[in-house]
Amino acid sequence: MKINGWAKNVFVKIPITNTRDESALPLIRELASEGVKLNVTAILTLEQVAGVAKMLDAKVPSIVSVFAGRIADTGVDPMPHMRESKKILAGLPQADLLWASVREVLNIFQANDCNCDVVTVPHDILNKAQKLAGMGLKELRWTP
């Protein structure tokens, strides 16, 4: 509640589970019902997205941060996962879906194709995107 009081544009970041692997869903429900804007983070499964969706208040802005890059690290294509997450959140007009853990420039375009509302991009990937995105393959040169 203290963090929530800092400013009107502040979202309180809550991981979906704590360090003891206990669900934060009861806390999410409590804070959302108090009107606290939340960024629920470290989400990996569709079950977690669905659980969060049930706890959020449709009138309160929120961010649902799915670690798409970590999903991809397991060899699983995160795009179907993110598209389904967007569908799960469809009944929550104030909830934004965030593509987290960007690993490569392609992820920025994938997040857009999945209609994600937000994508967090590390500086090195953003710099690479500014330099290379849209470049024709004939223009691309190998550099050591």
C-alpha positions as CSV (number, residue, x, y, z in Angstrom):
1,M,0.0,0.0,0.0
2,K,3.0,2.3,0.7
3,I,4.3,1.8,-2.9
4,N,0.8,2.3,-4.3
5,G,0.7,5.7,-2.6
6,W,3.9,7.0,-4.3
7,A,2.1,8.3,-7.5
8,K,-1.0,7.6,-9.6
9,N,1.1,6.1,-12.4
10,V,2.8,3.5,-10.1
11,F,2.1,-0.2,-10.5
12,V,3.0,-2.5,-7.7
13,K,5.0,-5.5,-9.0
14,I,4.0,-8.8,-7.5
15,P,5.6,-12.1,-8.6
16,I,3.0,-14.9,-9.3
17,T,4.8,-17.1,-6.6
18,N,7.1,-16.3,-3.8
19,T,10.5,-17.9,-3.0
20,R,8.7,-20.8,-1.3
21,D,6.7,-21.4,-4.5
22,E,3.5,-20.3,-2.8
23,S,0.9,-18.6,-5.0
24,A,0.4,-14.9,-4.7
25,L,-3.2,-15.2,-6.0
26,P,-4.8,-14.3,-2.6
27,L,-2.6,-11.3,-2.3
28,I,-3.4,-10.2,-5.9
29,R,-7.1,-10.5,-5.2
30,E,-6.8,-8.5,-2.0
31,L,-4.7,-5.7,-3.6
32,A,-6.8,-5.5,-6.7
33,S,-10.0,-5.2,-4.6
34,E,-8.4,-2.3,-2.9
35,G,-7.8,-0.6,-6.3
36,V,-4.1,-1.1,-6.4
37,K,-2.6,-1.1,-9.9
38,L,-0.6,-4.3,-10.2
39,N,2.1,-5.7,-12.4
40,V,1.9,-9.4,-11.9
41,T,5.2,-10.9,-13.0
42,A,7.2,-14.1,-13.5
43,I,4.2,-15.8,-15.1
44,L,5.0,-18.9,-17.2
45,T,1.8,-21.0,-17.5
46,L,-1.6,-20.4,-19.0
47,E,-3.0,-21.7,-15.6
48,Q,-1.2,-18.8,-13.9
49,V,-2.6,-16.3,-16.4
50,A,-6.1,-17.6,-15.9
51,G,-5.7,-17.5,-12.1
52,V,-4.5,-13.9,-12.2
53,A,-7.4,-13.0,-14.5
54,K,-9.9,-14.3,-11.9
55,M,-8.2,-12.2,-9.2
56,L,-8.0,-8.8,-11.0
57,D,-10.6,-6.1,-10.8
58,A,-11.8,-5.3,-14.3
59,K,-12.0,-1.6,-13.4
60,V,-8.4,-1.3,-12.1
61,P,-5.4,-1.0,-14.5
62,S,-3.1,-3.9,-14.4
63,I,-0.2,-5.5,-16.2
64,V,0.2,-9.3,-16.7
65,S,3.8,-10.1,-17.4
66,V,4.4,-13.4,-19.1
67,F,8.0,-14.5,-19.4
68,A,7.8,-15.4,-23.1
69,G,11.5,-15.5,-23.5
70,R,12.0,-18.0,-20.7
71,I,9.2,-20.1,-22.3
72,A,11.2,-20.0,-25.6
73,D,14.3,-21.0,-23.7
74,T,12.7,-24.4,-23.1
75,G,12.2,-25.0,-26.8
76,V,8.5,-24.1,-26.7
77,D,7.2,-21.5,-29.2
78,P,5.7,-18.7,-26.9
79,M,3.5,-17.2,-29.6
80,P,0.5,-19.6,-29.1
81,H,0.9,-19.2,-25.4
82,M,0.8,-15.4,-25.7
83,R,-2.2,-15.4,-28.0
84,E,-4.1,-17.6,-25.6
85,S,-3.1,-15.3,-22.7
86,K,-4.5,-12.4,-24.7
87,K,-7.8,-14.3,-25.0
88,I,-7.9,-15.1,-21.3
89,L,-7.5,-11.4,-20.5
90,A,-10.1,-10.3,-23.0
91,G,-12.7,-9.7,-20.3
92,L,-10.4,-7.3,-18.5
93,P,-10.2,-4.1,-20.6
94,Q,-7.8,-2.5,-18.1
95,A,-5.3,-5.4,-18.2
96,D,-2.3,-5.2,-20.4
97,L,-0.4,-8.3,-21.6
98,L,3.4,-7.8,-21.4
99,W,5.9,-9.9,-23.3
100,A,8.8,-10.2,-20.9
101,S,12.3,-11.7,-21.2
102,V,13.0,-10.6,-24.8
103,R,16.0,-12.5,-26.1
104,E,16.3,-11.3,-29.7
105,V,15.0,-8.7,-32.1
106,L,12.5,-11.2,-33.5
107,N,10.7,-11.2,-30.2
108,I,9.7,-7.6,-30.6
109,F,7.9,-8.5,-33.8
110,Q,6.4,-11.6,-32.3
111,A,5.0,-9.6,-29.4
112,N,3.4,-7.3,-31.9
113,D,2.0,-10.2,-33.9
114,C,0.4,-11.6,-30.7
115,N,-1.2,-8.2,-29.9
116,C,0.8,-7.8,-26.7
117,D,0.2,-4.4,-25.2
118,V,3.7,-4.0,-23.8
119,V,7.1,-5.5,-24.5
120,T,10.1,-4.9,-22.3
121,V,13.3,-4.8,-24.4
122,P,16.9,-4.8,-23.0
123,H,19.2,-2.0,-24.3
124,D,21.4,-4.4,-26.3
125,I,18.4,-5.8,-28.2
126,L,16.9,-2.4,-28.7
127,N,20.2,-1.1,-30.2
128,K,20.4,-4.1,-32.5
129,A,16.7,-3.6,-33.6
130,Q,17.5,0.1,-34.4
131,K,20.5,-0.9,-36.4
132,L,19.1,-4.1,-38.2
133,A,15.3,-4.2,-38.2
134,G,14.0,-3.8,-41.7
135,M,17.4,-4.2,-43.3
136,G,17.4,-6.3,-46.4
137,L,19.3,-9.5,-46.2
138,K,21.5,-8.5,-49.2
139,E,22.5,-5.4,-47.1
140,L,23.3,-7.5,-44.0
141,R,27.0,-8.2,-43.6
142,W,28.9,-10.5,-41.4
143,T,30.8,-8.8,-38.7
144,P,33.1,-10.5,-36.2
